[in-house]
């Protein structure tokens, strides 16, 4: 497993410029989550993955493996009632960073979040979010995709 270092923020209203960047549809469903470990399926464009994530907050362990469309379709029914649909925009930031802004659909319609992944914890700690980033959500389990897939928008 590799460490994933990222911070997550709420976006109150994405700028029209942000929506001009390349994007792709993501369908995501969860097979298992025990509070510490989650196993999810993801279809991003025409590529399919199974991912295991461990931990919460800024630094997590992550292993992602590509699976065939057939394997994905076999497992997908097991995620019924625990899914997220979103469109992800990749927006360049300073210091060669990329903001991945998610525009959610279905039962999460109207929610916009943005994540930035870092090469080190130091880079994460010195990062100053742009003005269009809202409240920081890093580590707030109410805004984890697997929690929102099941529970909907946080109250």
Backbone bond lengths (Angstrom), bond angles and torsions (degrees), N, CA, C in turn:
res aa  C-N    CA-C-N  psi(-1)  N-CA   C-N-CA  omega(-1)  CA-C   N-CA-C  phi
1 X - - - 1.447 - - 1.521 109.89 -
2 X 1.308 115.12 143.32 1.455 121.31 177.90 1.520 109.10 -105.56
3 X 1.317 116.69 149.49 1.455 120.59 176.98 1.519 109.60 -78.34
4 X 1.309 115.14 136.79 1.459 122.75 175.18 1.523 106.06 -112.20
5 X 1.328 116.89 124.28 1.455 121.87 179.68 1.515 107.04 -115.95
6 X 1.331 116.68 111.75 1.452 119.19 -178.35 1.511 111.42 -149.46
7 X 1.324 114.55 156.81 1.456 121.67 174.87 1.527 107.70 -122.07
8 X 1.327 115.21 147.06 1.460 121.68 -175.67 1.529 109.12 -124.99
9 X 1.344 115.59 141.34 1.451 121.99 -177.66 1.526 110.36 -136.54
10 X 1.309 115.58 153.65 1.452 122.57 171.31 1.521 107.77 -79.67
11 X 1.312 117.34 145.46 1.463 122.15 173.09 1.531 105.31 -117.75
12 X 1.324 116.24 118.40 1.461 119.11 -178.14 1.516 111.91 -69.15
13 X 1.307 116.86 -45.38 1.461 122.25 178.48 1.521 108.05 -153.17
14 X 1.329 118.22 115.05 1.468 118.92 179.93 1.528 110.55 -68.47
15 X 1.305 115.90 143.61 1.459 119.66 176.93 1.523 108.81 -72.57
16 X 1.317 116.18 155.84 1.467 119.64 177.76 1.527 109.64 -63.44
17 X 1.344 117.77 -30.19 1.460 121.00 176.75 1.524 111.10 -61.91
18 X 1.331 116.73 -42.02 1.466 120.80 -178.99 1.526 110.59 -60.08
19 X 1.324 116.17 -36.33 1.463 120.81 -177.79 1.526 112.71 -77.44
20 X 1.325 117.27 -3.77 1.465 121.38 176.90 1.527 112.44 -87.42
21 X 1.325 117.86 -12.13 1.465 121.49 -177.91 1.527 110.27 -77.40
22 X 1.337 117.05 161.56 1.473 120.41 178.56 1.529 110.95 -56.64
23 X 1.319 114.76 145.34 1.463 119.60 179.86 1.520 109.74 -147.05
24 X 1.322 113.88 166.38 1.463 119.70 175.31 1.519 109.60 -150.64
25 X 1.324 114.61 152.34 1.459 121.17 177.38 1.526 109.79 -76.57
26 X 1.323 115.55 142.34 1.457 121.61 176.70 1.524 107.95 -130.52
27 X 1.328 116.10 126.79 1.460 122.76 170.29 1.520 106.44 -110.67
28 X 1.309 115.82 129.36 1.460 120.66 -172.83 1.521 108.37 -135.88
29 X 1.309 116.77 132.25 1.457 121.36 177.66 1.518 109.97 -137.12
30 X 1.309 115.91 150.45 1.469 121.45 -174.87 1.516 110.91 -108.26
31 X 1.333 114.16 135.16 1.459 121.60 177.75 1.523 110.75 -96.26
32 X 1.345 116.51 -40.41 1.468 122.25 -175.00 1.515 108.65 -146.77
33 X 1.318 116.49 141.23 1.456 121.90 168.38 1.516 107.63 -155.77
34 X 1.332 115.06 122.58 1.466 119.19 -179.99 1.532 111.95 -114.26
35 X 1.322 116.44 16.18 1.453 120.12 -178.54 1.519 112.74 95.75
36 X 1.317 117.56 -28.95 1.464 121.73 179.31 1.529 111.55 -113.68
37 X 1.337 116.50 -34.18 1.463 121.93 -178.01 1.520 109.10 -126.21
38 X 1.332 115.84 138.80 1.458 120.03 174.47 1.522 109.07 -130.28
39 X 1.323 114.87 146.37 1.461 121.75 174.91 1.520 106.43 -124.72
40 X 1.332 115.22 122.15 1.457 119.15 -175.85 1.520 110.73 -128.91
41 X 1.324 114.45 158.05 1.458 123.55 170.30 1.510 107.59 -107.34
42 X 1.324 116.15 143.15 1.468 119.65 178.77 1.522 109.61 -141.93
43 X 1.342 113.50 133.52 1.464 120.81 171.10 1.527 105.31 -112.27
44 X 1.327 115.50 117.82 1.463 121.40 -178.84 1.511 106.21 -126.63
45 X 1.343 115.08 109.38 1.449 118.59 -171.88 1.522 107.70 64.25
46 X 1.300 118.03 -131.10 1.456 121.03 178.16 1.513 113.45 -100.11
47 X 1.334 117.37 16.09 1.461 121.72 -176.76 1.531 108.85 -111.56
48 X 1.326 115.78 143.57 1.470 122.32 -175.47 1.522 110.26 -121.52
49 X 1.333 115.59 140.85 1.464 120.75 -177.32 1.516 110.94 -138.41
50 X 1.323 114.48 154.41 1.462 121.84 163.94 1.524 105.21 -119.32
51 X 1.326 116.22 133.72 1.458 121.49 -173.44 1.518 109.94 -129.96
52 X 1.323 115.81 137.83 1.458 122.50 173.17 1.521 107.00 -113.64
53 X 1.331 116.67 126.00 1.464 121.94 176.77 1.518 108.49 -122.49
54 X 1.338 115.24 139.98 1.467 121.29 177.79 1.517 109.11 -127.38
55 X 1.329 115.36 136.37 1.459 121.02 176.89 1.510 112.32 97.23
56 X 1.355 114.77 179.86 1.470 123.12 179.99 1.513 108.88 -138.28
57 X 1.309 115.60 163.07 1.449 120.27 172.36 1.518 113.39 89.14
58 X 1.317 114.58 -152.41 1.460 122.39 -171.60 1.531 113.32 -68.48
59 X 1.336 117.82 -37.46 1.464 121.37 -177.50 1.531 108.37 -118.18
60 X 1.332 115.70 123.65 1.462 121.50 179.32 1.517 108.90 -136.48
61 X 1.304 115.73 156.53 1.459 121.27 173.29 1.522 107.82 -89.79
62 X 1.353 115.71 138.76 1.454 119.70 -177.51 1.520 110.23 -143.47
63 X 1.334 115.72 134.01 1.459 122.38 171.29 1.516 107.16 -128.25
64 X 1.328 116.42 125.62 1.452 121.83 -179.74 1.519 108.62 -123.47
65 X 1.338 116.38 130.85 1.457 122.42 -178.26 1.525 108.07 -127.87
66 X 1.319 115.67 130.92 1.456 119.51 176.35 1.523 109.19 -72.94
67 X 1.344 116.07 138.05 1.461 122.01 176.53 1.528 108.02 -123.14
68 X 1.307 116.23 163.86 1.463 120.10 178.64 1.526 109.84 -75.06
69 X 1.322 116.06 161.37 1.464 121.11 176.52 1.532 109.60 -59.25
70 X 1.332 117.16 -38.34 1.467 120.83 179.04 1.522 112.43 -64.38
71 X 1.326 117.04 -43.27 1.465 120.34 177.24 1.527 110.74 -63.10
72 X 1.329 115.64 -42.84 1.460 120.55 177.97 1.527 110.31 -58.46
73 X 1.332 116.04 -50.21 1.472 120.52 -177.42 1.532 111.89 -63.10
74 X 1.329 117.31 -31.59 1.462 120.88 176.89 1.528 111.22 -65.74
75 X 1.331 117.06 -40.20 1.463 122.23 -176.17 1.523 113.56 -86.64
76 X 1.328 118.00 -26.69 1.458 122.49 -172.94 1.534 113.89 -52.85
77 X 1.336 120.90 -42.79 1.473 120.01 179.21 1.539 113.32 -57.04
78 X 1.330 117.54 -26.30 1.465 121.27 -179.98 1.529 112.32 -69.39
79 X 1.342 117.48 -12.26 1.471 121.39 -179.45 1.529 112.36 -95.99
80 X 1.319 117.24 3.23 1.471 121.49 -178.09 1.527 110.69 -50.40
81 X 1.335 116.48 130.42 1.455 121.46 179.74 1.521 114.22 83.17
82 X 1.347 116.46 4.81 1.466 120.27 -176.15 1.524 108.67 -144.43
83 X 1.346 114.51 57.32 1.467 119.88 -172.98 1.531 112.07 -129.51
84 X 1.328 113.61 158.57 1.460 122.97 175.78 1.519 107.84 -134.75
85 X 1.314 115.25 137.35 1.468 121.45 174.54 1.523 107.04 -121.11
86 X 1.339 116.00 131.35 1.465 119.00 -178.23 1.521 110.45 -153.70
87 X 1.322 114.85 162.25 1.464 122.39 172.27 1.516 105.78 -112.99
88 X 1.331 116.64 128.23 1.464 122.33 -177.12 1.525 110.18 -107.70
89 X 1.330 114.88 125.43 1.469 123.50 175.93 1.519 108.47 -104.73
90 X 1.330 116.75 136.23 1.474 122.56 178.21 1.523 108.41 -106.65
91 X 1.341 114.67 111.73 1.464 121.87 -172.05 1.522 109.17 -116.29
92 X 1.334 118.05 120.57 1.464 119.82 -179.65 1.530 111.57 -68.89
93 X 1.340 115.08 140.33 1.466 123.11 176.05 1.527 108.35 -120.66
94 X 1.320 115.90 178.75 1.467 120.70 175.08 1.523 110.20 -64.23
95 X 1.319 116.00 164.08 1.472 123.96 176.10 1.530 112.02 60.31
96 X 1.330 117.45 31.51 1.470 122.80 178.68 1.523 113.85 60.36
97 X 1.319 117.27 24.16 1.464 121.31 177.06 1.522 109.32 -89.08
98 X 1.334 115.25 156.16 1.462 121.96 177.68 1.522 108.36 -123.06
99 X 1.327 115.98 128.77 1.459 121.59 172.58 1.524 106.96 -91.47
100 X 1.327 116.28 125.20 1.458 120.88 175.91 1.529 107.22 -103.71
101 X 1.331 114.46 103.63 1.461 119.97 -177.68 1.524 109.34 -95.88
102 X 1.323 115.75 126.42 1.462 121.98 179.72 1.520 109.92 -104.66
103 X 1.332 115.36 127.82 1.458 123.56 174.54 1.521 105.35 -109.49
104 X 1.323 116.22 111.82 1.461 121.73 -171.93 1.517 111.82 -85.54
105 X 1.334 115.02 151.28 1.451 122.54 176.73 1.511 110.84 -118.83
106 X 1.323 114.91 -171.00 1.463 124.54 178.91 1.524 111.52 52.08
107 X 1.316 118.23 -128.28 1.471 121.98 -174.33 1.529 113.31 -71.13
108 X 1.333 117.29 -4.79 1.472 121.19 177.37 1.527 111.48 -112.41
109 X 1.324 116.77 15.24 1.462 122.76 -179.84 1.528 110.49 -50.88
110 X 1.340 114.98 133.96 1.462 120.10 179.45 1.517 113.92 97.14
111 X 1.342 117.31 -8.05 1.460 121.27 178.90 1.524 109.53 -94.29
112 X 1.332 115.64 134.28 1.460 123.08 176.59 1.527 107.42 -130.20
113 X 1.334 116.98 127.01 1.457 120.80 174.44 1.526 108.37 -129.73
114 X 1.324 115.43 163.28 1.455 120.20 176.86 1.520 108.39 -139.72
115 X 1.335 115.83 139.09 1.465 122.19 178.21 1.524 108.74 -124.28
116 X 1.314 114.50 146.31 1.461 120.97 174.55 1.514 106.91 -128.10
117 X 1.330 116.23 127.82 1.464 121.94 179.01 1.524 109.08 -99.32
118 X 1.335 115.52 142.11 1.460 121.73 -174.54 1.524 110.84 -122.63
119 X 1.338 115.61 155.72 1.464 121.50 177.79 1.522 111.92 -78.74
120 X 1.342 117.36 -22.16 1.463 120.31 -178.27 1.526 109.47 -151.23
121 X 1.329 115.24 161.69 1.461 119.48 175.85 1.522 110.29 -65.52
122 X 1.300 117.05 -34.10 1.474 120.85 178.46 1.528 109.75 -60.89
123 X 1.331 117.06 -46.76 1.467 120.68 178.70 1.528 110.78 -60.68
124 X 1.319 116.67 -38.39 1.454 121.45 177.76 1.526 111.16 -63.82
125 X 1.316 116.30 -43.87 1.463 121.45 -176.19 1.528 112.74 -68.51
126 X 1.331 118.64 -31.80 1.466 120.67 -178.57 1.533 112.51 -90.37
127 X 1.323 117.23 -4.25 1.461 122.01 -179.16 1.531 110.57 -66.87
128 X 1.324 115.48 130.03 1.464 121.66 173.58 1.516 107.68 -107.41
129 X 1.332 117.48 114.35 1.468 119.86 -177.32 1.528 111.83 -63.79
130 X 1.329 117.65 143.57 1.468 120.81 174.60 1.538 110.18 -62.26
131 X 1.302 116.07 162.17 1.464 121.42 -177.76 1.528 113.44 -59.43
132 X 1.330 117.35 -29.40 1.472 119.00 -176.47 1.528 112.78 -77.38
133 X 1.340 117.55 -10.47 1.464 120.58 172.90 1.524 107.36 -75.13
134 X 1.312 116.21 139.83 1.458 120.53 177.44 1.521 111.10 -99.45
135 X 1.309 115.24 -144.42 1.465 123.28 -178.04 1.530 111.24 -56.19
136 X 1.329 116.08 138.40 1.466 119.14 177.07 1.523 109.92 -75.68
137 X 1.339 115.11 134.54 1.465 122.38 -177.91 1.524 112.39 -114.52
138 X 1.325 118.08 1.03 1.464 121.64 -177.40 1.525 109.44 -52.46
139 X 1.313 116.30 123.64 1.461 121.13 177.58 1.520 114.72 83.70
140 X 1.329 118.61 -5.52 1.467 121.57 178.56 1.529 107.76 -82.60
141 X 1.324 116.54 101.48 1.467 120.32 -173.83 1.520 112.74 -62.11
142 X 1.318 118.18 -21.67 1.474 120.04 177.97 1.521 111.05 -62.46
143 X 1.338 117.14 -26.70 1.468 121.77 -179.19 1.523 112.61 -102.99
144 X 1.313 118.17 11.76 1.465 119.02 173.60 1.530 107.27 -72.28
145 X 1.321 116.28 143.19 1.463 119.50 -178.28 1.517 112.08 -58.35
146 X 1.330 117.26 -39.71 1.470 118.05 -177.71 1.520 110.77 -67.74
147 X 1.322 119.52 -33.98 1.470 122.36 177.93 1.529 109.79 -69.82
148 X 1.341 116.35 -45.40 1.466 119.67 -179.42 1.517 112.00 -68.69
149 X 1.334 117.58 -29.71 1.463 121.01 177.55 1.535 110.26 -59.14
150 X 1.302 116.26 -36.83 1.457 121.54 -177.05 1.528 113.00 -93.68
151 X 1.331 116.46 -41.66 1.466 120.91 -171.19 1.530 114.18 -99.40
152 X 1.334 117.84 -14.91 1.455 120.01 -176.56 1.520 112.09 85.09
153 X 1.326 115.34 -164.54 1.463 120.73 -177.65 1.535 110.67 -64.80
154 X 1.335 116.18 138.59 1.468 118.88 175.86 1.523 110.54 -61.69
155 X 1.342 116.15 143.44 1.473 121.49 -179.91 1.443 109.49 -79.71
